Amino acid sequence: MTDYPENFADYPQSLNDIKSNRSRNCADWTPRDALIDVLRIIDSLGENTVCENLVIVYRLKHEDGHSTKFSQAGSDGATNIGIMEVAKNRMLNQ
């Protein structure tokens, strides 16, 4: 098992990270790459910036089909829905 750092601010970028950041194409990311990128960003924030809300939606593939799951953190579900709407708009207009 790999030991991961407590702070991902200086976690090295993989070749896949670099390719994905250049293309901005979600097909170039793996779910793990995307999570590490978010951890890198959150851990790099200065003292005056705090990540106060986070919504993660993911789909698992099983032998008998797919299931969609989510995790959320932050102030409340209504705010997180608003954040998802902004994200949805950006995804559709990329």
MODELLER restraints for C-alpha pairs under 7 A, 6 or more apart:
rsr = mdl.restraints
at = mdl.atoms
rsr.add(forms.Gaussian(group=physical.xy_distance, feature=features.Distance(at['CA:7:A'], at['CA:43:A']), mean=6.03, stdev=0.5))
rsr.add(forms.Gaussian(group=physical.xy_distance, feature=features.Distance(at['CA:8:A'], at['CA:39:A']), mean=5.87, stdev=0.5))
rsr.add(forms.Gaussian(group=physical.xy_distance, feature=features.Distance(at['CA:8:A'], at['CA:40:A']), mean=4.77, stdev=0.5))
rsr.add(forms.Gaussian(group=physical.xy_distance, feature=features.Distance(at['CA:8:A'], at['CA:43:A']), mean=5.83, stdev=0.5))
rsr.add(forms.Gaussian(group=physical.xy_distance, feature=features.Distance(at['CA:9:A'], at['CA:40:A']), mean=4.60, stdev=0.5))
rsr.add(forms.Gaussian(group=physical.xy_distance, feature=features.Distance(at['CA:9:A'], at['CA:41:A']), mean=6.76, stdev=0.5))
rsr.add(forms.Gaussian(group=physical.xy_distance, feature=features.Distance(at['CA:9:A'], at['CA:43:A']), mean=4.78, stdev=0.5))
rsr.add(forms.Gaussian(group=physical.xy_distance, feature=features.Distance(at['CA:9:A'], at['CA:44:A']), mean=4.73, stdev=0.5))
rsr.add(forms.Gaussian(group=physical.xy_distance, feature=features.Distance(at['CA:11:A'], at['CA:40:A']), mean=6.76, stdev=0.5))
rsr.add(forms.Gaussian(group=physical.xy_distance, feature=features.Distance(at['CA:17:A'], at['CA:33:A']), mean=6.56, stdev=0.5))
rsr.add(forms.Gaussian(group=physical.xy_distance, feature=features.Distance(at['CA:20:A'], at['CA:28:A']), mean=5.19, stdev=0.5))
rsr.add(forms.Gaussian(group=physical.xy_distance, feature=features.Distance(at['CA:20:A'], at['CA:29:A']), mean=5.83, stdev=0.5))
rsr.add(forms.Gaussian(group=physical.xy_distance, feature=features.Distance(at['CA:42:A'], at['CA:51:A']), mean=6.43, stdev=0.5))
rsr.add(forms.Gaussian(group=physical.xy_distance, feature=features.Distance(at['CA:52:A'], at['CA:74:A']), mean=5.50, stdev=0.5))
rsr.add(forms.Gaussian(group=physical.xy_distance, feature=features.Distance(at['CA:53:A'], at['CA:73:A']), mean=5.48, stdev=0.5))
rsr.add(forms.Gaussian(group=physical.xy_distance, feature=features.Distance(at['CA:53:A'], at['CA:74:A']), mean=4.14, stdev=0.5))
rsr.add(forms.Gaussian(group=physical.xy_distance, feature=features.Distance(at['CA:53:A'], at['CA:75:A']), mean=6.75, stdev=0.5))
rsr.add(forms.Gaussian(group=physical.xy_distance, feature=features.Distance(at['CA:53:A'], at['CA:80:A']), mean=6.86, stdev=0.5))
rsr.add(forms.Gaussian(group=physical.xy_distance, feature=features.Distance(at['CA:54:A'], at['CA:72:A']), mean=5.56, stdev=0.5))
rsr.add(forms.Gaussian(group=physical.xy_distance, feature=features.Distance(at['CA:54:A'], at['CA:73:A']), mean=5.16, stdev=0.5))
rsr.add(forms.Gaussian(group=physical.xy_distance, feature=features.Distance(at['CA:54:A'], at['CA:74:A']), mean=6.38, stdev=0.5))
rsr.add(forms.Gaussian(group=physical.xy_distance, feature=features.Distance(at['CA:55:A'], at['CA:71:A']), mean=5.91, stdev=0.5))
rsr.add(forms.Gaussian(group=physical.xy_distance, feature=features.Distance(at['CA:55:A'], at['CA:72:A']), mean=4.42, stdev=0.5))
rsr.add(forms.Gaussian(group=physical.xy_distance, feature=features.Distance(at['CA:55:A'], at['CA:73:A']), mean=6.56, stdev=0.5))
rsr.add(forms.Gaussian(group=physical.xy_distance, feature=features.Distance(at['CA:55:A'], at['CA:80:A']), mean=6.61, stdev=0.5))
rsr.add(forms.Gaussian(group=physical.xy_distance, feature=features.Distance(at['CA:56:A'], at['CA:70:A']), mean=5.40, stdev=0.5))
rsr.add(forms.Gaussian(group=physical.xy_distance, feature=features.Distance(at['CA:56:A'], at['CA:71:A']), mean=5.18, stdev=0.5))
rsr.add(forms.Gaussian(group=physical.xy_distance, feature=features.Distance(at['CA:56:A'], at['CA:72:A']), mean=6.24, stdev=0.5))
rsr.add(forms.Gaussian(group=physical.xy_distance, feature=features.Distance(at['CA:57:A'], at['CA:69:A']), mean=5.86, stdev=0.5))
rsr.add(forms.Gaussian(group=physical.xy_distance, feature=features.Distance(at['CA:57:A'], at['CA:70:A']), mean=4.28, stdev=0.5))
rsr.add(forms.Gaussian(group=physical.xy_distance, feature=features.Distance(at['CA:57:A'], at['CA:71:A']), mean=6.62, stdev=0.5))
rsr.add(forms.Gaussian(group=physical.xy_distance, feature=features.Distance(at['CA:58:A'], at['CA:68:A']), mean=5.76, stdev=0.5))
rsr.add(forms.Gaussian(group=physical.xy_distance, feature=features.Distance(at['CA:58:A'], at['CA:69:A']), mean=5.39, stdev=0.5))
rsr.add(forms.Gaussian(group=physical.xy_distance, feature=features.Distance(at['CA:58:A'], at['CA:70:A']), mean=6.08, stdev=0.5))
rsr.add(forms.Gaussian(group=physical.xy_distance, feature=features.Distance(at['CA:59:A'], at['CA:66:A']), mean=6.61, stdev=0.5))
rsr.add(forms.Gaussian(group=physical.xy_distance, feature=features.Distance(at['CA:59:A'], at['CA:67:A']), mean=5.54, stdev=0.5))
rsr.add(forms.Gaussian(group=physical.xy_distance, feature=features.Distance(at['CA:59:A'], at['CA:68:A']), mean=4.29, stdev=0.5))
rsr.add(forms.Gaussian(group=physical.xy_distance, feature=features.Distance(at['CA:59:A'], at['CA:69:A']), mean=6.09, stdev=0.5))
rsr.add(forms.Gaussian(group=physical.xy_distance, feature=features.Distance(at['CA:60:A'], at['CA:66:A']), mean=5.54, stdev=0.5))
rsr.add(forms.Gaussian(group=physical.xy_distance, feature=features.Distance(at['CA:60:A'], at['CA:67:A']), mean=5.29, stdev=0.5))
rsr.add(forms.Gaussian(group=physical.xy_distance, feature=features.Distance(at['CA:60:A'], at['CA:68:A']), mean=6.34, stdev=0.5))
rsr.add(forms.Gaussian(group=physical.xy_distance, feature=features.Distance(at['CA:61:A'], at['CA:67:A']), mean=6.67, stdev=0.5))
